[in-house]
Amino acid sequence: MSPEQFKPDQFKKDLKRVLSLITASQRFVDDGKVVELNTLETKISDLCVQARAMNSEQRREVAPLLAALTDDLARLETTMHKEYSELQRQLRGLSNNAQATNAYANAARTTR
């Protein structure tokens, strides 16, 4: 896309849709639901291609929205890291329980 083909209104609409998608993803993660990131990644990639094709005046025009995109993605990343850490902790606990159960079962078999 050349700078002449840039449509600021459409770019802003697309960017706002992505910001809404990030907000929804954040809510899903907060609720412990799985978030599919492929669509989000594709949409952000498309926006980045468009942003790279802009001239400096066009970039200044959308800079606040791009900053919001960066901030929202950072928040989502932080939340996802916390959720991932919590899942790892829970899985370790389950693994420890399974090991203890197996050890008790083996001990019960050998003492018969």
C-alpha positions as CSV (number, residue, x, y, z in Angstrom):
1,M,0.0,0.0,0.0
2,S,1.4,3.4,-1.0
3,P,0.9,6.5,1.2
4,E,-1.4,7.8,-1.5
5,Q,-3.7,4.7,-1.1
6,F,-3.9,5.2,2.7
7,K,-7.4,5.7,3.9
8,P,-7.1,7.1,7.4
9,D,-10.8,6.6,8.3
10,Q,-10.7,2.9,7.4
11,F,-7.4,2.4,9.1
12,K,-8.8,4.0,12.3
13,K,-11.9,1.8,12.1
14,D,-9.8,-1.3,11.6
15,L,-7.5,-0.3,14.5
16,K,-10.5,0.3,16.8
17,R,-11.9,-3.1,15.9
18,V,-8.5,-4.6,16.9
19,L,-8.5,-2.7,20.2
20,S,-12.0,-4.1,20.9
21,L,-10.8,-7.6,20.1
22,I,-7.9,-7.1,22.5
23,T,-10.4,-5.9,25.2
24,A,-12.6,-9.0,24.6
25,S,-9.5,-11.2,24.8
26,Q,-8.5,-9.6,28.0
27,R,-12.0,-10.4,29.5
28,F,-11.7,-14.0,28.3
29,V,-8.3,-14.5,29.9
30,D,-9.6,-12.8,33.1
31,D,-12.5,-15.3,33.1
32,G,-10.1,-18.2,32.6
33,K,-11.2,-18.9,29.1
34,V,-9.0,-19.8,26.2
35,V,-8.2,-17.1,23.8
36,E,-7.5,-17.8,20.1
37,L,-4.7,-15.4,19.1
38,N,-4.3,-16.2,15.4
39,T,-7.0,-13.8,14.2
40,L,-5.7,-11.1,16.5
41,E,-2.1,-11.7,15.2
42,T,-3.2,-11.5,11.6
43,K,-5.2,-8.3,12.1
44,I,-2.3,-6.6,13.9
45,S,0.1,-7.8,11.2
46,D,-2.1,-6.2,8.5
47,L,-2.2,-2.9,10.5
48,C,1.6,-2.9,10.8
49,V,2.0,-3.4,7.1
50,Q,-0.3,-0.4,6.5
51,A,1.4,1.7,9.2
52,R,4.8,1.1,7.6
53,A,3.5,2.3,4.3
54,M,2.3,5.6,5.8
55,N,4.1,8.9,5.4
56,S,5.1,10.7,8.6
57,E,2.1,13.0,8.6
58,Q,-0.2,10.0,8.4
59,R,1.6,8.2,11.2
60,R,1.3,11.3,13.4
61,E,-2.5,11.2,12.7
62,V,-2.8,7.6,14.0
63,A,-0.1,7.7,16.6
64,P,-2.5,7.9,19.6
65,L,-4.3,4.8,18.4
66,L,-1.1,2.9,17.7
67,A,0.1,3.8,21.3
68,A,-3.2,2.5,22.7
69,L,-2.7,-0.7,20.7
70,T,0.8,-1.1,22.2
71,D,-0.5,-0.5,25.7
72,D,-3.4,-2.9,25.4
73,L,-1.2,-5.6,23.9
74,A,1.3,-5.2,26.8
75,R,-1.6,-5.5,29.3
76,L,-2.9,-8.6,27.6
77,E,0.6,-10.1,27.5
78,T,1.0,-9.5,31.2
79,T,-2.3,-11.0,32.0
80,M,-1.6,-14.1,29.9
81,H,1.8,-14.5,31.5
82,K,0.2,-14.5,35.0
83,E,-2.5,-17.0,33.8
84,Y,0.2,-19.2,32.3
85,S,2.2,-19.1,35.5
86,E,-0.9,-20.0,37.5
87,L,-1.6,-22.9,35.2
88,Q,1.9,-24.2,35.6
89,R,1.6,-24.0,39.3
90,Q,-1.6,-26.0,39.2
91,L,-0.2,-28.6,36.9
92,R,2.8,-29.1,39.1
93,G,0.4,-29.7,42.0
94,L,-1.6,-32.2,40.0
95,S,1.7,-33.9,38.9
96,N,2.8,-34.1,42.6
97,N,-0.6,-35.5,43.6
98,A,-0.4,-38.1,40.8
99,Q,3.2,-39.1,41.9
100,A,2.1,-39.4,45.5
101,T,-1.0,-41.5,44.5
102,N,1.2,-43.8,42.3
103,A,3.7,-44.1,45.2
104,Y,1.0,-45.1,47.6
105,A,-0.5,-47.6,45.1
106,N,3.0,-49.2,44.5
107,A,3.6,-49.3,48.3
108,A,0.2,-51.0,48.9
109,R,1.0,-53.6,46.2
110,T,4.4,-54.5,47.6
111,T,3.2,-54.8,51.2
112,R,0.6,-57.4,50.3
